Structure formats: structure tokens, C-alpha cells
Amino acid sequence: MKEYDLIKHIAMDFQRSQDQHNDLFECDAEIITIGNQKWGLSMDDFSPEEDLFTSEDSVLLGANLIVATLSDLLAASVEPRFFLQSVSLPRTAEKEFVEGLMEGIRTTLDQAGCFMCGGDMGTADPWRFCGLGMGPVISNKPLTHRIPMESHTLWVTGSLGDANLAALQKTDTPKFELRLKEAEKIRKFASACIDTSGGFFDAVWILNEQNPHMQFEVDLKNMPLAEGIVEVSNRLGFPPESALLGGSGEYELLFAVPADLAAEELLSTGMTPVGTVRQGDDKGVNLHCLNGEMKTMMQPPPCPRDAMNIEQHIQSVIEMSYNLFK
């Protein structure tokens, strides 16, 4: 059973509270009411096998784990306030690794103004990490994946595809950015938001499914591809857009802004317009490809959890990219 189908199947067995406000897959965080305030909750689990986070630099690993967990809150217009963690480490883990991991976790939580409340410690080989972040929804107005029925522009906060490039080359996981300043602008202008935890096109496809009467168009000529993607793809002979189809996310924020709003503030913060959304019942996502052709993406990108191993996932991504972009 595919991941999203499995989640739907499991969710059917659980009663939802009247204080839960979002539907399944409608928001990056679960939105609940506590007193008179809406709060957002998000939990993520990470391991090197599934998420391909390298651990040679344990400070960077700790920082990336926090960014990856808190990005869901930022996408939902939630101020990260409290954090719980479950950390499982090999019995042979050296003191320097543990201290570096905690340093990366601590400094990134401090950057976000988020407080560690405790958690659990266990043993696993290799390591495993689970984080729970929560906080109040800014102005009690959460951002979800639902886009109002008017024309919008799609924007993204930073460069894309670097984590997929690292997975392909079996190099170190890049540093993920905690988009706090960008999130302030997004709260001001955006109608909807999602993070790219499963890759760029995974995020686009989720928005597409959550908005069945909207037509999505993505301009790949304007895409902020991470450094090195074009060079590596040319050398290996596959389309550079493959880096946007892979399941390793870079935890940027993808968001929709009404088309009639001025873009200067977003551009000045380093964010990039990458597409449009308008009313329409056509199926799929229209793509303005790098070669000048227009293609339509009619199915979601390959999911890493559906593959037997990373090599099989990479092959599925490359095959889909050939079908779309060659």
C-alpha cells in the first residue's frame, strides 16, 4: 500500500476532536484549539536509511533535524515555541558525536526562539531521531494547502534540488536553511503554503490534489536550481529537472500569493516566482520545460518509500524525468 493510501486507511480508525481544524493532508501542521488560541503541532521521524541525512558532521546533522521538523510549523504560519525529541543512538556513539548533535539542535532551536521541553533517549544502530514541534498560530490564521478560487503566483524561498543531488552523488547532506524571515513575509502575503520536505514536485502535486478546481503551471526556466545540478546532469546525461522529482527534500517553503499583489518585498527577500495557479478543471500540472516545450505532469513523482532501495528510487526518478523532459 502506498504511503498516502496507508495514512488514509489508518486515519479512518481514529476519532477526530472538535478542536482539530484541518482535514487530512490539508496543512503541514495539525491545527488545534487550546483555550482561545489556535496552535500547530508537527512530528517528524528521521533515520539515515530513509532520509539519507549524513552524520559525519554531527553539528550540521542536529541543525538539519531541527530545520526539517520546524519547517512544517513555518509553512502553517505557526511560531515555534516548544519542542520534544526522541533520540536513539548506537551504544558505540562517541562523546564528540553526541555533543555535536546536541549543539546543532540547541543552537537552531535558540535561533527559532523554541524551547526544549524534554523527550526520550534510546538505542539504535544507526541513529534515529523523532521531533515534535508546537506553537501558536500567528494571528489565529493558519496557512493550509487550500488556495482561494482566484489567480495566484507560486513562489519558493530558496534554491532547490541540492539534497537530491547529494543523494545521487552519495555526498554530504547540504545545510538546510531555517526560513524565519521569509516566513514573516509569507504570513503577510500568502494564501497557502507547504514545505518541500519530499522534494519540489511532491509539494506541487500535494497542492494540485488539494485544489482540484485550480490549474497549476510551473515555469522550469525560472527555477532556482541549486549549484552543480546542471553540470552534473549534463555530465551524466539526464535532465536537470530530475533533481526536482527526487524524494530528498531541501525544506524550502513553496507558497501561493494572489496575482494582483506587488512582488517587490518577496523578491527583495531572495524568493523566486516559479509558476502560476488559476481556476481550471484540467488534470495534472503544466510544465514550461527548459527545452521550451510544454508538458503535463499527470502523476505524482516517485515516492522513496515505494522503492526497495535508494538506487531503485533514483532509477524511477530518472525514468520519469526522461518521459517528461526529453
ZALOLO-731969 format. One record per atom (N, C-alpha, C): x, y, z; residue in one letter. Coordinates in pm, whole numbers, padded with zeros to 5 digits, always signed. Example, Ala and Ser with C-alpha at 12.3 -4.5 7.8 and 13.67 -1.06 7.14 Angstrom:
<nodes>
+01319-00569+00780A +01230-00450+00780A +01320-00330+00780A +01285-00225+00708S +01367-00106+00714S +01290+00003+00787S 
</nodes>
This chain:
<nodes>
+00084-00119+00000M +00000+00000+00000M +00088+00125+00000M +00057+00222-00086K +00136+00345-00094K +00116+00429+00031K +00216+00518+00057E +00219+00590+00184E +00090+00668+00211E +00046+00748+00113Y -00071+00832+00137Y -00197+00746+00155Y -00207+00636+00081D -00320+00546+00099D -00316+00482+00237D -00196+00447+00283L -00182+00387+00416L -00223+00486+00525L -00181+00612+00511I -00218+00714+00609I -00370+00731+00613I -00432+00738+00496K -00579+00750+00491K -00646+00631+00560K -00593+00511+00532H -00651+00390+00591H -00640+00392+00743H -00524+00431+00795I -00504+00436+00940I -00591+00544+01003I -00598+00662+00939A -00672+00775+00996A -00821+00744+01012A -00874+00656+00928M -01016+00623+00936M -01054+00559+01069M -00958+00499+01138D -00986+00429+01263D -00986+00520+01385D -00951+00647+01366F -00936+00735+01481F -01039+00848+01476F -01102+00871+01591Q -01198+00980+01603Q -01125+01113+01611Q -01175+01214+01541R -01114+01346+01545R -01188+01435+01643R -01113+01519+01711S -01170+01611+01808S -01235+01730+01738S -01335+01789+01804Q -01395+01911+01751Q -01297+02028+01754Q -01187+02011+01828D -01084+02116+01834D -00976+02097+01729D -00988+01995+01644Q -00897+01980+01530Q -00960+02049+01409Q -00881+02135+01341H -00940+02222+01240H -00907+02185+01096H -00802+02109+01073N -00764+02078+00935N -00803+01936+00899N -00830+01916+00771D -00853+01781+00720D -00719+01712+00695D -00725+01583+00667L -00605+01505+00637L -00535+01563+00514L -00405+01587+00524F -00320+01640+00416F -00352+01787+00382F -00437+01852+00461E -00475+01990+00427E -00371+02092+00472E -00286+02056+00565C -00193+02151+00625C -00066+02079+00665C +00047+02150+00666D +00172+02088+00707D +00176+02057+00856D +00094+02128+00935A +00084+02102+01078A -00060+02068+01113A -00078+02000+01225E -00213+01979+01277E -00253+02104+01354E -00368+02160+01320I -00415+02283+01382I -00524+02249+01484I -00500+02286+01609I -00595+02257+01716I -00621+02385+01795I -00728+02384+01873T -00759+02495+01961T -00722+02459+02105T -00647+02547+02169I -00618+02536+02312I -00663+02668+02374I -00768+02663+02455G -00827+02786+02506G -00889+02865+02393G -00846+02990+02378N -00894+03075+02269N -00792+03089+02157N -00686+03009+02163Q -00575+03023+02068Q -00563+02898+01983Q -00543+02917+01852K -00510+02804+01766K -00362+02774+01777K -00328+02645+01786W -00191+02601+01795W -00164+02503+01681W -00037+02495+01641G +00004+02399+01541G +00098+02297+01603G +00080+02169+01564L +00165+02060+01609L +00219+01987+01488L +00346+01947+01495S +00402+01867+01386S +00509+01774+01441S +00505+01649+01397M +00602+01548+01439M +00669+01488+01316M +00800+01468+01323D +00874+01407+01213D +00974+01307+01270D +00992+01199+01195D +01087+01094+01232D +01193+01083+01123D +01318+01070+01162F +01429+01069+01067F +01525+00954+01097F +01579+00896+00990S +01685+00797+01001S +01774+00810+00878S +01900+00769+00887P +01988+00782+00771P +01945+00696+00653P +01883+00580+00679E +01840+00494+00568E +01727+00559+00489E +01630+00617+00559E +01511+00667+00492E +01528+00809+00441E +01594+00893+00520D +01605+01035+00485D +01740+01073+00426D +01834+00980+00432L +01967+00998+00372L +02044+01115+00431L +02012+01152+00556F +02091+01256+00623F +02226+01195+00664F +02334+01254+00615T +02466+01207+00655T +02500+01261+00794T +02594+01194+00862S +02620+01227+01002S +02767+01248+01031S +02851+01268+00928E +02992+01294+00953E +03011+01423+01033E +02929+01524+01005D +02929+01649+01079D +02806+01648+01169D +02823+01609+01296S +02707+01591+01382S +02641+01724+01419S +02717+01835+01421V +02657+01967+01446V +02559+02000+01334V +02603+01980+01210L +02516+02006+01095L +02395+01912+01097L +02417+01786+01133L +02307+01692+01141L +02202+01741+01241L +02244+01782+01360G +02149+01831+01460G +02072+01952+01411G +02142+02045+01346A +02075+02164+01293A +01975+02126+01185A +02013+02037+01094N +01923+01996+00986N +01799+01925+01039N +01813+01846+01144L +01698+01776+01201L +01596+01875+01255L +01643+01982+01316I +01551+02083+01370I +01486+02162+01257I +01564+02204+01159V +01507+02277+01045V +01400+02192+00977V +01430+02063+00958A +01336+01975+00889A +01207+01959+00969A +01215+01960+01100T +01096+01947+01183T +01017+02077+01189T +01086+02189+01207L +01017+02317+01225L +00964+02375+01095L +01013+02328+00980S +00966+02384+00853S +00816+02363+00836S +00762+02254+00890D +00618+02231+00884D +00542+02339+00959D +00595+02380+01074L +00529+02485+01151L +00534+02619+01077L +00651+02651+01021L +00664+02777+00948L +00569+02781+00829L +00552+02667+00761A +00462+02662+00646A +00318+02685+00686A +00283+02653+00810A +00145+02667+00858A +00120+02798+00930A +00216+02890+00928S +00207+03018+00999S +00201+02998+01150S +00285+02905+01197V +00294+02875+01339V +00428+02925+01392V +00427+02990+01507E +00550+03033+01573E +00605+02919+01656E +00721+02861+01621P +00775+02750+01700P +00799+02794+01845P +00740+02723+01940R +00750+02764+02080R +00810+02654+02168R +00764+02530+02153F +00809+02420+02238F +00848+02300+02152F +00939+02219+02206F +00992+02106+02130F +01013+01987+02221F +00981+01868+02168L +01012+01741+02234L +01091+01655+02135L +01183+01574+02187Q +01263+01490+02098Q +01279+01350+02155Q +01292+01256+02064S +01332+01120+02100S +01457+01089+02018S +01566+01062+02085V +01695+01040+02020V +01742+00899+02052V +01768+00821+01948S +01824+00686+01967S +01961+00682+01899S +02061+00641+01975L +02199+00644+01928L +02262+00506+01944L +02362+00475+01861P +02435+00349+01881P +02506+00348+02016P +02517+00231+02074R +02590+00221+02202R +02735+00264+02186R +02785+00257+02064T +02924+00292+02040T +02943+00439+02002T +02835+00518+02007A +02846+00659+01969A +02948+00730+02058A +03038+00804+01996E +03141+00874+02071E +03086+01003+02132E +03150+01046+02239K +03107+01164+02312K +03104+01287+02220K +03201+01298+02132E +03208+01415+02042E +03089+01419+01947E +03044+01302+01902F +02928+01297+01813F +02803+01345+01887F +02782+01294+02008V +02663+01332+02085V +02665+01481+02118V +02780+01531+02161E +02790+01674+02195E +02766+01761+02072E +02820+01720+01957G +02797+01796+01835G +02652+01795+01794G +02587+01679+01803L +02446+01667+01768L +02361+01759+01855L +02386+01758+01986M +02309+01843+02077M +02339+01991+02054M +02461+02022+02017E +02494+02162+01986E +02414+02211+01866E +02409+02130+01761G +02331+02169+01643G +02184+02184+01674G +02130+02093+01756I +01989+02101+01795I +01965+02226+01879I +02050+02250+01978R +02031+02362+02069R +02040+02497+01998R +02143+02516+01917T +02162+02647+01854T +02051+02678+01754T +01998+02576+01687T +01892+02600+01590T +01759+02627+01660T +01732+02558+01771L +01614+02591+01849L +01624+02732+01905L +01743+02771+01951D +01762+02907+02001D +01736+03009+01891D +01781+02980+01771Q +01759+03070+01659Q +01609+03090+01633Q +01532+02984+01654A +01388+02991+01630A +01310+03042+01751A +01377+03062+01865G +01306+03102+01986G +01218+02990+02038G +01262+02866+02019C +01183+02747+02053C +01252+02675+02169C +01174+02628+02267F +01231+02575+02390F +01217+02423+02397F +01328+02358+02432M +01328+02214+02450M +01260+02179+02582M +01161+02091+02578C +01086+02052+02697C +01122+01913+02747C +01209+01842+02673G +01248+01709+02716G +01223+01607+02607G +01209+01482+02648G +01187+01377+02549G +01232+01242+02601G +01297+01166+02513D +01335+01029+02548D +01467+00995+02479D +01543+00906+02541M +01667+00857+02483M +01657+00706+02466M +01713+00656+02355G +01710+00513+02331G +01834+00470+02255G +01834+00346+02212T +01948+00289+02141T +01903+00239+02005T +01979+00273+01902A +01953+00224+01767A +02083+00233+01689A +02100+00144+01596D +02219+00145+01513D +02178+00122+01368D +02184+00226+01283P +02238+00359+01313P +02139+00444+01392P +02168+00573+01404W +02088+00664+01485W +01945+00678+01430W +01857+00729+01517R +01720+00763+01478R +01677+00884+01561R +01597+00972+01500F +01555+01095+01568F +01408+01121+01537F +01332+01156+01640C +01193+01197+01623C +01173+01329+01696C +01118+01428+01626G +01097+01559+01686G +00951+01600+01680G +00904+01664+01787L +00769+01721+01793L +00782+01869+01823L +00736+01952+01730G +00736+02096+01749G +00593+02146+01761G +00574+02251+01840M +00442+02310+01854M +00453+02458+01886M +00346+02531+01857G +00344+02673+01887G +00212+02735+01846G +00191+02861+01883P +00066+02929+01848P +00064+02970+01701P -00055+02967+01643V -00075+03016+01507V -00077+03169+01510V +00006+03232+01427I +00014+03377+01425I -00122+03435+01385I -00172+03526+01469S -00300+03595+01445S -00417+03498+01431S -00399+03375+01480N -00504+03273+01472N -00547+03241+01330N -00455+03267+01232K -00488+03244+01091K -00386+03148+01030K -00411+03018+01037P -00315+02922+00982P -00312+02926+00830P -00197+02894+00773L -00185+02873+00629L -00200+02723+00603L -00283+02689+00506T -00304+02550+00471T -00262+02528+00326T -00301+02413+00270H -00273+02382+00130H -00387+02425+00038H -00493+02483+00092R -00609+02523+00013R -00591+02665-00039R -00610+02683-00170I -00590+02811-00236I -00725+02868-00277I -00754+02994-00243P -00881+03055-00285P -00896+03055-00437P -01021+03059-00483M -01050+03048-00627M -01025+03180-00697M -00900+03219-00704E -00857+03336-00778E -00715+03311-00827E -00669+03390-00920S -00536+03368-00977S -00428+03397-00874S -00326+03309-00872H -00215+03322-00778H -00083+03301-00852H +00024+03349-00788T +00160+03320-00832T +00223+03226-00731T +00297+03126-00781L +00370+03033-00694L +00511+03086-00671L +00555+03083-00545W +00688+03130-00507W +00758+03022-00426W +00891+03028-00424V +00970+02939-00340V +01079+03020-00271V +01120+02976-00151T +01208+03058-00069T +01356+03047-00104T +01402+02938-00161G +01545+02923-00184G +01575+02829-00299G +01702+02791-00314S +01740+02702-00424S +01690+02561-00397S +01674+02486-00505L +01607+02356-00499L +01695+02245-00556L +01678+02126-00503G +01740+02008-00561G +01873+01968-00503G +01928+02045-00408D +02062+02012-00360D +02066+01882-00279D +01960+01852-00206A +01958+01726-00130A +01950+01605-00223A +01873+01618-00332N +01868+01509-00430N +02001+01492-00503N +02068+01603-00529L +02200+01595-00591L +02297+01523-00498L +02292+01553-00369A +02379+01485-00272A +02348+01336-00265A +02219+01300-00270A +02181+01159-00266A +02232+01086-00390A +02224+01151-00504L +02271+01090-00628L +02421+01066-00624L +02496+01165-00575Q +02642+01156-00576Q +02698+01090-00450Q +02608+01058-00354K +02650+00999-00227K +02750+01090-00155K +02717+01220-00156T +02798+01319-00084T +02721+01367+00039T +02784+01455+00117D +02726+01501+00243D +02596+01578+00220D +02502+01559+00311T +02377+01635+00308T +02407+01784+00320T +02346+01867+00235P +02371+02012+00245P +02308+02070+00370P +02346+02191+00401K +02287+02263+00514K +02149+02315+00474K +02049+02286+00556F +01915+02338+00534F +01900+02472+00605F +01822+02560+00544E +01806+02695+00599E +01675+02706+00677E +01681+02765+00795L +01562+02792+00874L +01504+02925+00827L +01392+02922+00758R +01339+03038+00686R +01248+03125+00775R +01306+03180+00881L +01227+03260+00974L +01186+03395+00914L +01281+03468+00854K +01248+03598+00796K +01154+03582+00677K +01180+03480+00598E +01092+03456+00484E +00951+03422+00530E +00939+03347+00640A +00808+03309+00690A +00726+03432+00731A +00793+03536+00778E +00722+03660+00812E +00657+03720+00688E +00729+03722+00577K +00674+03774+00452K +00562+03685+00400K +00582+03555+00414I +00481+03461+00366I +00350+03481+00443I +00358+03499+00574R +00237+03523+00652R +00167+03649+00607R +00243+03746+00560K +00186+03874+00520K +00112+03864+00386K +00164+03784+00293F +00112+03785+00157F +00044+03656+00112F +00082+03541+00165A +00043+03413+00106A -00099+03372+00142A -00161+03297+00050S -00291+03234+00075S -00275+03089+00117S -00164+03026+00078A -00140+02885+00109A +00010+02860+00109A +00053+02753+00179C +00196+02725+00188C +00219+02579+00222C +00332+02526+00175I +00373+02388+00202I +00526+02385+00199I +00588+02295+00274D +00733+02284+00263D +00769+02175+00162D +00893+02178+00116T +00937+02084+00012T +01012+01967+00076T +00956+01913+00184S +01023+01804+00256S +01036+01677+00172S +00947+01658+00076G +00956+01541-00012G +01004+01576-00151G +01067+01692-00167G +01109+01739-00298G +01009+01839-00355G +01055+01918-00454F +00972+02026-00508F +00844+01975-00572F +00855+01876-00660F +00736+01833-00733F +00639+01756-00644F +00687+01692-00540D +00599+01630-00443D +00510+01735-00378D +00570+01850-00342A +00493+01959-00281A +00392+02016-00380A +00434+02036-00505V +00343+02087-00608V +00226+01991-00627V +00254+01862-00629W +00148+01763-00652W +00047+01762-00537W +00094+01776-00413I +00002+01783-00300I -00090+01904-00313I -00035+02020-00348L -00119+02139-00369L -00218+02114-00482L -00172+02049-00589N -00259+02020-00702N -00377+01932-00659N -00350+01830-00577E -00457+01741-00533E -00551+01808-00435E -00499+01900-00354Q -00582+01970-00257Q -00668+02080-00320Q -00641+02112-00445N -00713+02220-00514N -00759+02171-00651N -00858+02080-00655P -00895+02013-00780P -00954+02105-00886P -00999+02224-00848H -01057+02315-00946H -00963+02431-00979H -00833+02407-00955M -00730+02505-00990M -00629+02439-01083M -00578+02517-01179Q -00480+02467-01275Q -00342+02522-01239Q -00245+02432-01222F -00109+02470-01184F -00019+02470-01306F +00062+02574-01317E +00165+02581-01420E +00298+02615-01353E +00401+02542-01389V +00534+02562-01331V +00630+02602-01443V +00703+02711-01421D +00799+02761-01520D +00939+02713-01480D +00984+02606-01543L +01113+02549-01508L +01230+02636-01553L +01206+02726-01647K +01314+02817-01692K +01348+02917-01583K +01258+02940-01490N +01281+03036-01383N +01315+02967-01251N +01335+02836-01255M +01355+02758-01134M +01494+02783-01074M +01503+02812-00943P +01633+02835-00879P +01702+02703-00844P +01754+02634-00947L +01822+02508-00922L +01951+02531-00842L +01978+02441-00751A +02098+02451-00669A +02224+02439-00755A +02330+02498-00705E +02458+02496-00777E +02504+02353-00802E +02548+02327-00923G +02605+02197-00958G +02509+02104-01027G +02378+02129-01020I +02281+02036-01076I +02293+02028-01228I +02299+02142-01294V +02306+02142-01441V +02434+02075-01488V +02546+02104-01422E +02674+02047-01463E +02673+01895-01447E +02626+01846-01333V +02624+01702-01308V +02528+01632-01404V +02410+01690-01426S +02313+01627-01516S +02365+01622-01659S +02433+01727-01703N +02491+01725-01837N +02599+01618-01849N +02679+01603-01744R +02787+01505-01746R +02733+01362-01747R +02623+01339-01672L +02568+01205-01662L +02461+01176-01766L +02416+01280-01836G +02324+01259-01947G +02178+01246-01911G +02133+01308-01801F +01990+01306-01770F +01942+01450-01747F +01811+01475-01758P +01759+01612-01747P +01786+01670-01609P +01825+01798-01601P +01848+01860-01469P +01722+01865-01384P +01604+01863-01447E +01479+01866-01371E +01462+01742-01284E +01543+01639-01307S +01537+01519-01223S +01555+01553-01076S +01637+01653-01048A +01664+01691-00909A +01541+01747-00839A +01440+01786-00917L +01316+01836-00859L +01213+01726-00837L +01237+01609-00899L +01145+01496-00888L +01182+01401-00775L +01307+01402-00733G +01352+01309-00629G +01288+01338-00495G +01289+01236-00407G +01220+01245-00280G +01298+01303-00165G +01424+01344-00189S +01502+01408-00082S +01470+01557-00082S +01412+01605+00025G +01369+01745+00030G +01477+01838+00079G +01462+01964+00042E +01553+02068+00091E +01486+02158+00194E +01359+02132+00224Y +01285+02201+00330Y +01276+02351+00306Y +01259+02387+00178E +01222+02524+00145E +01070+02538+00157E +01020+02660+00145L +00877+02686+00154L +00824+02725+00017L +00721+02654-00027L +00653+02682-00154L +00518+02741-00119L +00485+02858-00176F +00363+02925-00133F +00297+02998-00249F +00166+03024-00233A +00084+03089-00335A +00043+03227-00287A +00065+03326-00374V +00033+03466-00343V -00065+03517-00447V -00172+03588-00408P -00264+03644-00507P -00190+03722-00614P -00229+03701-00739A -00154+03754-00853A -00150+03906-00856A -00246+03973-00793D -00251+04119-00800D -00169+04187-00692D -00100+04109-00606L -00017+04169-00502L +00121+04202-00557L +00178+04313-00510A +00312+04354-00554A +00415+04251-00508A +00515+04229-00592A +00613+04124-00565A +00745+04177-00510A +00759+04310-00500E +00889+04365-00466E +00942+04314-00332E +00856+04306-00231E +00901+04262-00098E +00949+04118-00101E +00884+04034-00180L +00924+03895-00189L +01056+03881-00263L +01070+03954-00372L +01195+03949-00447L +01312+04002-00365L +01287+04103-00285S +01395+04162-00204S +01442+04068-00095S +01361+03970-00059T +01400+03872+00043T +01467+03751-00020T +01484+03752-00153G +01553+03643-00221G +01464+03529-00264G +01333+03551-00263M +01240+03446-00304M +01212+03455-00454M +01168+03346-00514T +01161+03336-00660T +01020+03293-00704T +00960+03363-00801P +00834+03315-00859P +00861+03198-00954P +00789+03088-00938V +00818+02968-01016V +00696+02915-01091V +00582+02984-01083G +00466+02934-01154G +00341+03013-01122G +00229+02964-01172T +00100+03030-01152T -00007+02926-01117T -00113+02977-01058V -00231+02896-01027V -00354+02978-01068V -00444+02914-01139R -00568+02982-01181R -00682+02881-01181R -00804+02932-01193Q -00918+02842-01198Q -00913+02754-01323Q -00949+02628-01307G -00949+02536-01420G -00965+02394-01372G -01028+02311-01453D -01054+02172-01416D -00967+02073-01491D -00868+02122-01568D -00779+02031-01638D -00697+01951-01536D -00671+01826-01569K -00595+01740-01479K -00445+01764-01496K -00370+01737-01390G -00225+01744-01398G -00168+01881-01375G -00035+01889-01384V +00041+02014-01366V +00112+02045-01496V +00086+02163-01553N +00150+02203-01677N +00292+02252-01649N +00386+02211-01733L +00527+02243-01713L +00584+02315-01834L +00640+02434-01812H +00718+02503-01915H +00861+02455-01901H +00903+02365-01987C +01030+02294-01970C +01149+02378-02015C +01268+02337-01973L +01390+02409-02008L +01416+02409-02158L +01368+02306-02227N +01389+02298-02372N +01284+02375-02452N +01197+02448-02382G +01097+02530-02449G +00964+02460-02472G +00957+02329-02448E +00833+02256-02470E +00739+02270-02349E +00610+02247-02375M +00511+02241-02269M +00470+02096-02249M +00486+02047-02128K +00446+01910-02094K +00347+01914-01978K +00276+01805-01956T +00183+01796-01844T +00219+01677-01757T +00239+01704-01630M +00268+01601-01531M +00136+01543-01482M +00111+01415-01511M -00018+01353-01485M -00017+01258-01365M +00097+01244-01301Q +00105+01156-01184Q +00208+01211-01088Q +00199+01173-00961P +00296+01225-00865P +00435+01171-00892P +00538+01237-00841P +00674+01185-00857P +00692+01057-00777P +00793+00977-00811P +00816+00851-00737P +00839+00877-00589P +00781+00791-00507C +00799+00802-00362C +00912+00711-00317C +01008+00762-00239P +01119+00676-00195P +01072+00554-00117P +00962+00564-00045R +00914+00451+00036R +00857+00338-00049R +00829+00368-00177D +00780+00263-00266D +00893+00184-00330D +01017+00229-00312A +01132+00163-00374A +01199+00067-00275A +01266-00033-00328M +01336-00130-00245M +01461-00069-00183M +01522+00027-00254N +01644+00092-00206N +01660+00224-00279N +01761+00301-00241I +01781+00433-00299I +01815+00425-00447I +01887+00322-00488E +01923+00308-00629E +01798+00289-00715E +01703+00209-00666Q +01579+00189-00740Q +01499+00319-00747Q +01497+00395-00639H +01426+00524-00640H +01489+00619-00742H +01621+00628-00742I +01689+00716-00837I +01656+00676-00980I +01655+00545-01007Q +01622+00499-01142Q +01480+00538-01181Q +01385+00527-01087S +01246+00566-01115S +01236+00716-01143S +01312+00796-01070V +01312+00940-01091V +01368+00974-01229V +01478+00914-01266I +01540+00942-01395I +01447+00899-01509I +01382+00784-01495E +01289+00739-01599E +01174+00837-01616E +01119+00885-01505M +01009+00981-01514M +01057+01113-01576M +01178+01154-01541S +01230+01280-01595S +01253+01270-01747S +01296+01153-01793Y +01310+01133-01938Y +01175+01145-02007Y +01072+01083-01948N +00939+01087-02007N +00882+01229-02011N +00917+01308-01911L +00863+01444-01903L +00947+01546-01979L +01076+01535-01971F +01163+01646-02010F +01250+01620-02132F +01255+01497-02185K +01337+01470-02301K +01253+01471-02428K 
</nodes>
